[in-house]
Amino acid sequence: MRTDGNPSKARTFQCRPASERNINGGKITVSMVTAKEIKQMEEEEHRKYHKRLIYVFIVILLVLFGGAIFYHYVEGWRYLDALYFSSYTLTTVGYGDFVPKTDLGKIFTIIYVFLGVGMALYGLSLLASHFVEVREEFWLKQIGKIKFQYHTKGIWERLRSIFNFDRQALVSEHQHSIKKKK
């Protein structure tokens, strides 16, 4: 990252896309990206994330209601009971008050558990990664606001200043005490 020495200018970042690596006889072309363009890229990525989250949510609802419809027709349960069984099966609670009685229902439940729980966990991981990313951005902004103080004094200079240590005064004092002894 470089700012060209002028803080009023927009920040420019150097990056090298893979398509521009070896153009013009081996010369490397570097494209410049401004902070505004980076912000636009982040917003686009955020929109893609929300689309993906909505798609996963829709698929989970389809799996939930698809299972309820299956159990209604194959097991003969009421819609509410079938939806109840589908929901606690997807959330891996497994109360045991409803269980499939037919062989087709049992086989479907085996497949349903693996696919449904996998989709539900994927949706949860998307949510968790989003919250972690938002929190990371927050802390990076907070860290960027910190003003660091650089201490140029070494440890010995600090100790001398604490104890008012003056080398010349000690040497002359030592010489004076030697003269007194003689």
CYANA upper distance limits for C-alpha pairs under 8 A (distance plus 0.5 A):
  1 MET  CA     11 ARG  CA      8.19
  1 MET  CA     12 THR  CA      7.08
  1 MET  CA     13 PHE  CA      5.35
  1 MET  CA     14 GLN  CA      7.02
  2 ARG  CA     11 ARG  CA      7.24
  2 ARG  CA     12 THR  CA      6.63
  2 ARG  CA     13 PHE  CA      6.93
  3 THR  CA      7 PRO  CA      6.99
  3 THR  CA      9 LYS  CA      7.64
  3 THR  CA     10 ALA  CA      7.83
  3 THR  CA     11 ARG  CA      5.62
  3 THR  CA     12 THR  CA      6.76
  4 ASP  CA      9 LYS  CA      8.29
  7 PRO  CA     11 ARG  CA      8.46
 10 ALA  CA     34 THR  CA      7.00
 10 ALA  CA     35 ALA  CA      7.12
 11 ARG  CA     34 THR  CA      6.22
 11 ARG  CA     35 ALA  CA      6.08
 12 THR  CA     32 MET  CA      6.66
 12 THR  CA     33 VAL  CA      6.09
 12 THR  CA     34 THR  CA      5.03
 12 THR  CA     35 ALA  CA      6.89
 13 PHE  CA     32 MET  CA      6.25
 13 PHE  CA     33 VAL  CA      5.73
 13 PHE  CA     34 THR  CA      6.71
 13 PHE  CA     35 ALA  CA      8.07
 14 GLN  CA     30 VAL  CA      7.16
 14 GLN  CA     31 SER  CA      6.86
 14 GLN  CA     32 MET  CA      5.67
 14 GLN  CA     33 VAL  CA      7.06
 15 CYS  CA     30 VAL  CA      6.73
 15 CYS  CA     31 SER  CA      6.49
 15 CYS  CA     32 MET  CA      7.07
 15 CYS  CA     33 VAL  CA      7.87
 16 ARG  CA     20 GLU  CA      7.24
 16 ARG  CA     21 ARG  CA      7.37
 16 ARG  CA     29 THR  CA      7.68
 16 ARG  CA     30 VAL  CA      5.77
 16 ARG  CA     31 SER  CA      6.69
 17 PRO  CA     21 ARG  CA      7.36
 17 PRO  CA     30 VAL  CA      8.45
 17 PRO  CA     31 SER  CA      8.26
 20 GLU  CA     28 ILE  CA      7.44
 20 GLU  CA     29 THR  CA      6.41
 20 GLU  CA     30 VAL  CA      8.12
 21 ARG  CA     26 GLY  CA      8.43
 21 ARG  CA     27 LYS  CA      8.25
 21 ARG  CA     28 ILE  CA      5.86
 21 ARG  CA     29 THR  CA      7.03
 22 ASN  CA     26 GLY  CA      5.28
 22 ASN  CA     27 LYS  CA      6.47
 22 ASN  CA     28 ILE  CA      6.19
 22 ASN  CA     29 THR  CA      8.29
 23 ILE  CA     27 LYS  CA      6.29
 23 ILE  CA     28 ILE  CA      6.87
 23 ILE  CA     29 THR  CA      7.58
 24 ASN  CA     28 ILE  CA      8.37
 33 VAL  CA     37 GLU  CA      6.67
 33 VAL  CA     38 ILE  CA      7.42
 34 THR  CA     38 ILE  CA      6.89
 35 ALA  CA     39 LYS  CA      6.66
 36 LYS  CA     40 GLN  CA      6.80
 37 GLU  CA     41 MET  CA      6.69
 38 ILE  CA     42 GLU  CA      6.69
 39 LYS  CA     43 GLU  CA      6.72
 40 GLN  CA     44 GLU  CA      6.65
 41 MET  CA     45 GLU  CA      6.64
 42 GLU  CA     46 HIS  CA      6.60
 43 GLU  CA     47 ARG  CA      6.74
 44 GLU  CA     48 LYS  CA      6.78
 45 GLU  CA     49 TYR  CA      6.69
 46 HIS  CA     50 HIS  CA      6.87
 47 ARG  CA     51 LYS  CA      6.78
 48 LYS  CA     52 ARG  CA      6.69
 49 TYR  CA     53 LEU  CA      6.65
 50 HIS  CA     54 ILE  CA      6.66
 51 LYS  CA     55 TYR  CA      6.68
 52 ARG  CA     56 VAL  CA      6.70
 53 LEU  CA     57 PHE  CA      6.62
 53 LEU  CA    123 GLY  CA      7.44
 53 LEU  CA    126 LEU  CA      7.44
 53 LEU  CA    127 LEU  CA      8.30
 54 ILE  CA     58 ILE  CA      6.63
 55 TYR  CA     59 VAL  CA      6.68
 56 VAL  CA     60 ILE  CA      6.63
 56 VAL  CA    119 MET  CA      7.88
 56 VAL  CA    122 TYR  CA      8.50
 56 VAL  CA    123 GLY  CA      6.55
 57 PHE  CA     61 LEU  CA      6.77
 57 PHE  CA    123 GLY  CA      7.53
 58 ILE  CA     62 LEU  CA      6.64
 59 VAL  CA     63 VAL  CA      6.59
 59 VAL  CA    119 MET  CA      8.34
 60 ILE  CA     64 LEU  CA      6.55
 60 ILE  CA    116 GLY  CA      7.69
 60 ILE  CA    119 MET  CA      6.97
 60 ILE  CA    120 ALA  CA      7.07
 61 LEU  CA     65 PHE  CA      6.56
 62 LEU  CA     66 GLY  CA      6.09
 63 VAL  CA     67 GLY  CA      6.47
 63 VAL  CA    116 GLY  CA      7.03
 64 LEU  CA     68 ALA  CA      6.87
 64 LEU  CA     83 LEU  CA      7.63
 64 LEU  CA     86 SER  CA      6.39
 64 LEU  CA     87 SER  CA      6.94
 64 LEU  CA     90 LEU  CA      8.12
 64 LEU  CA    116 GLY  CA      8.29
 65 PHE  CA     69 ILE  CA      6.65
 65 PHE  CA     83 LEU  CA      7.19
 65 PHE  CA     86 SER  CA      8.25
 66 GLY  CA     70 PHE  CA      6.67
 67 GLY  CA     71 TYR  CA      6.60
 67 GLY  CA     82 ALA  CA      8.03
 67 GLY  CA     83 LEU  CA      7.93
 67 GLY  CA     86 SER  CA      6.37
 67 GLY  CA    112 TYR  CA      7.97
 68 ALA  CA     72 HIS  CA      6.55
 68 ALA  CA     79 TYR  CA      7.00
 68 ALA  CA     82 ALA  CA      5.06
 68 ALA  CA     83 LEU  CA      5.10
 68 ALA  CA     84 TYR  CA      8.45
 68 ALA  CA     85 PHE  CA      8.09
 68 ALA  CA     86 SER  CA      6.34
 69 ILE  CA     73 TYR  CA      6.87
 69 ILE  CA     79 TYR  CA      7.61
 69 ILE  CA     82 ALA  CA      7.71
 69 ILE  CA     83 LEU  CA      8.48
 70 PHE  CA     74 VAL  CA      6.41
 70 PHE  CA     75 GLU  CA      8.37
 71 TYR  CA     75 GLU  CA      5.60
 71 TYR  CA     76 GLY  CA      7.25
 71 TYR  CA     77 TRP  CA      6.92
 71 TYR  CA     82 ALA  CA      6.03
 71 TYR  CA    105 GLY  CA      7.58
 72 HIS  CA     76 GLY  CA      5.45
 72 HIS  CA     77 TRP  CA      5.16
 72 HIS  CA     78 ARG  CA      6.39
 72 HIS  CA     79 TYR  CA      6.32
 72 HIS  CA     82 ALA  CA      6.27
 73 TYR  CA     77 TRP  CA      7.82
 74 VAL  CA    102 THR  CA      8.22
 74 VAL  CA    104 LEU  CA      8.16
 74 VAL  CA    105 GLY  CA      7.11
 75 GLU  CA    100 PRO  CA      7.04
 75 GLU  CA    101 LYS  CA      7.38
 75 GLU  CA    102 THR  CA      7.29
 75 GLU  CA    105 GLY  CA      7.25
 77 TRP  CA     81 ASP  CA      6.58
 77 TRP  CA     82 ALA  CA      6.32
 78 ARG  CA     82 ALA  CA      6.60
 79 TYR  CA     83 LEU  CA      6.50
 80 LEU  CA     84 TYR  CA      6.48
 81 ASP  CA     85 PHE  CA      6.60
 82 ALA  CA     86 SER  CA      6.58
 83 LEU  CA     87 SER  CA      6.53
 84 TYR  CA     88 TYR  CA      6.81
 85 PHE  CA     89 THR  CA      6.44
 85 PHE  CA     98 PHE  CA      7.05
 86 SER  CA     90 LEU  CA      6.63
 87 SER  CA     91 THR  CA      6.77
 88 TYR  CA     92 THR  CA      6.48
 88 TYR  CA     93 VAL  CA      5.72
 88 TYR  CA     94 GLY  CA      6.43
 88 TYR  CA     95 TYR  CA      8.03
 89 THR  CA     93 VAL  CA      6.74
 89 THR  CA     94 GLY  CA      6.29
 89 THR  CA    113 VAL  CA      7.11
 90 LEU  CA    113 VAL  CA      6.77
 90 LEU  CA    116 GLY  CA      6.09
 90 LEU  CA    117 VAL  CA      5.77
 90 LEU  CA    120 ALA  CA      7.74
 91 THR  CA    117 VAL  CA      7.37
 91 THR  CA    120 ALA  CA      8.28
 92 THR  CA    117 VAL  CA      7.97
100 PRO  CA    105 GLY  CA      5.88
100 PRO  CA    106 LYS  CA      6.19
100 PRO  CA    109 THR  CA      8.35
101 LYS  CA    105 GLY  CA      7.26
101 LYS  CA    106 LYS  CA      7.64
102 THR  CA    106 LYS  CA      6.81
103 ASP  CA    107 ILE  CA      6.70
104 LEU  CA    108 PHE  CA      6.52
105 GLY  CA    109 THR  CA      6.53
106 LYS  CA    110 ILE  CA      6.90
107 ILE  CA    111 ILE  CA      7.13
108 PHE  CA    112 TYR  CA      6.29
109 THR  CA    113 VAL  CA      6.38
110 ILE  CA    114 PHE  CA      7.16
111 ILE  CA    115 LEU  CA      6.68
112 TYR  CA    116 GLY  CA      6.03
112 TYR  CA    117 VAL  CA      8.47
113 VAL  CA    117 VAL  CA      6.14
114 PHE  CA    118 GLY  CA      6.46
115 LEU  CA    119 MET  CA      6.72
116 GLY  CA    120 ALA  CA      6.65
117 VAL  CA    121 LEU  CA      6.52
118 GLY  CA    122 TYR  CA      6.62
119 MET  CA    123 GLY  CA      6.73
120 ALA  CA    124 LEU  CA      6.76
121 LEU  CA    125 SER  CA      6.56
122 TYR  CA    126 LEU  CA      6.75
123 GLY  CA    127 LEU  CA      6.90
124 LEU  CA    128 ALA  CA      6.61
125 SER  CA    129 SER  CA      6.48
126 LEU  CA    130 HIS  CA      6.70
127 LEU  CA    131 PHE  CA      6.86
128 ALA  CA    132 VAL  CA      6.65
129 SER  CA    133 GLU  CA      6.52
130 HIS  CA    134 VAL  CA      6.65
131 PHE  CA    135 ARG  CA      6.60
132 VAL  CA    136 GLU  CA      6.54
133 GLU  CA    137 GLU  CA      6.71
134 VAL  CA    138 PHE  CA      6.78
135 ARG  CA    139 TRP  CA      6.79
136 GLU  CA    140 LEU  CA      6.58
137 GLU  CA    141 LYS  CA      6.73
138 PHE  CA    142 GLN  CA      6.80
139 TRP  CA    143 ILE  CA      6.50
140 LEU  CA    144 GLY  CA      6.58
141 LYS  CA    145 LYS  CA      7.01
142 GLN  CA    146 ILE  CA      7.42
153 LYS  CA    157 GLU  CA      6.30
153 LYS  CA    158 ARG  CA      6.91
154 GLY  CA    158 ARG  CA      6.87
155 ILE  CA    159 LEU  CA      6.71
156 TRP  CA    160 ARG  CA      6.61
157 GLU  CA    161 SER  CA      6.66
158 ARG  CA    162 ILE  CA      6.68
159 LEU  CA    163 PHE  CA      6.77
159 LEU  CA    165 PHE  CA      8.37
160 ARG  CA    164 ASN  CA      5.96
160 ARG  CA    165 PHE  CA      4.96
160 ARG  CA    166 ASP  CA      7.86
161 SER  CA    165 PHE  CA      6.86
166 ASP  CA    170 LEU  CA      6.90
167 ARG  CA    171 VAL  CA      6.73
168 GLN  CA    172 SER  CA      6.64
169 ALA  CA    173 GLU  CA      6.46
170 LEU  CA    174 HIS  CA      6.49
171 VAL  CA    175 GLN  CA      6.67
172 SER  CA    176 HIS  CA      6.53
173 GLU  CA    177 SER  CA      6.71
174 HIS  CA    178 ILE  CA      6.78
175 GLN  CA    179 LYS  CA      6.78
176 HIS  CA    180 LYS  CA      6.87
177 SER  CA    181 LYS  CA      6.96
178 ILE  CA    182 LYS  CA      7.15
